[in-house]
Amino acid sequence: MIMDNLQALLIEHEDLKTKPYRDSRGFLTIGVGRNLDANGITRAEALYMLENDISKCKAQLYPFTWFKNLNIVRQEVMIELCFNMGLDSLLKFQHMIGFLIAKEWQNAANALMDSEWSKEVSKDRSSNIVDRLIKGYYAD
C-alpha cells in the first residue's frame, strides 16, 4: 500500500514520459525521472524491452500469409528486419516478399542485398541474415 502511494506521488511529481526528454538540468531522462545519463538501464530492463519489441514485430507480421508460410528461421529473419527498419520500410521490399512467396530464397536474398539496407548494416549482420534467409536454418 505504501509503495502504491509512493508510486502515485512520484508519477505526480516527476510525470511519466514514454519518450526520452531533457530534464530541467539537461539530463536525458525517461519514464518517471529515470536519468539515463547517470543510470542508464539494467541488462534485465534492456532484455525486457527487447522481448516486447520482438513480440510487437511478430504481431505486426503475423497477419501476412507470406510470413506465416515461412519456416521459423525465415520468420525470425523477417522479425529481425522489422525490428531493424520498421514494418512500413520492410513492406516496401516487394520484390523480396514476392520471392519469399515463390520460395525463391536466393532471389529473395539478392533483392535484400541489392537494397540500401545492406549498405547501412554491417557486412557480418547482412551476411548472417542472408545466410539464414537462403538456407532456412542456422549455420553451424
N, C-alpha and C positions, 0 to 999 in steps of 0.2 A: 504494500500500500504506500509506504513512504517513497519507494522508488518510482511508483506511478506518479506521485505528486511531484517529485523531483524532475522526472522526465517532462512532465507537462510544463513546469516552470522554466526549465532550460529551453524548451521549444518556444515558449512565450518570450523569454528574454533574448535568446540568441537568434531565433527564427529557424526555419527548416528550409534549406535550399538544396535542390536536387542537382544543380549545376554549379561548377566551381565559380567563385567570385573572389574579389579582393576585399578583405575586411577593412575596417576603419584605420588599421595600421599598415595596410598594404600587403598582408599575408594572404596567400592563396588558401581559400577556405571552402569547405563543402559540408553538406549535412547540417548538423546542429553545432556550428562553431568548430568543426574539425580543422585545425591548422595543418594543411598539407605540407607547407614549407618546413615546419618544425617536426611534425609527427608522421607524415605520410600515411600509409595504411599498412596493416599487417598482411602477412602472407595469406592467412586464413580469409581475410576480407577480400584480397585480390582474387583468390580462388573462388570465393562465393560469387563475386561479380562475374567472373569468367563463366562459371556454371550457369548463371542467369542469362548471360549473353549467348551462350551456346544454345540454351533452351529456346530463347527468343528466335534465333536464326532458324532452328529446326522447325519451330511452329510457323514461321513465315514461309518456309519452303514446302512444308507438308501438303498444302492444298494442290500443289502441282503434280500431276500424274507422272510426268517425266522424272521428277525427283523420287517419288515412291517406287518407281520401277528400277531404280539403281540399286546395286548391292550396297551393303553397309559402308564399305570403304569409299566408294564413289559418293555416297551420300555425305560422308564425313568431309570429302573434298569440297563438295558444294557448300556445306555448312561453314567450312573454313574460309571459302571465298566470300560468302555472305558476311561473315564476321569481319573480314578484312576490308571489303569495299562497300558493304551495304546491299540490301536486296535490290533497290532500284538500279544500281550500277550493274549488279550481276545479271539482271534480267535483260540488259542491253546486249549481252553476249548471245544474240540469237543464232548465229552460226554454230557456236559451240553447243548450245542447247539442242539445236536440230541434229547435230551429230550424236549427242547423247541419246536422243530419242531413237535414232537409227542404229545405236550401239556401235558406232564407228569411233572407237576410243582414240585411235591415233589422230584422226581428223579433228576430234574434239580437243585433244591436247594441242595440236597445231594451231587451231583457232585461238586457244587461250594464249599460247606463246607468241602469236602474231599481234598481240594487243599491247596497249600502253601499260597494262598491269604488270606484264612480265619485265618491263624496264624499271618499274617502281619498287619491286620487291627484290630481295637478294637472290642471287643465282641459286644458292643452296635451297632456298624456300621454293622457288619456282620449279626447280628440278625435282624436288621431293613431291610436290603436288602433282606435277605432270606424270611422274612415275606411277603414283597411286591411281591416277585417272586412267592411264593406259592399262595397267595390269589388273586393277581391281583388288589388289591385296597389298599388304605391307611387305616391302623387300626385307630380306634377312639382314 
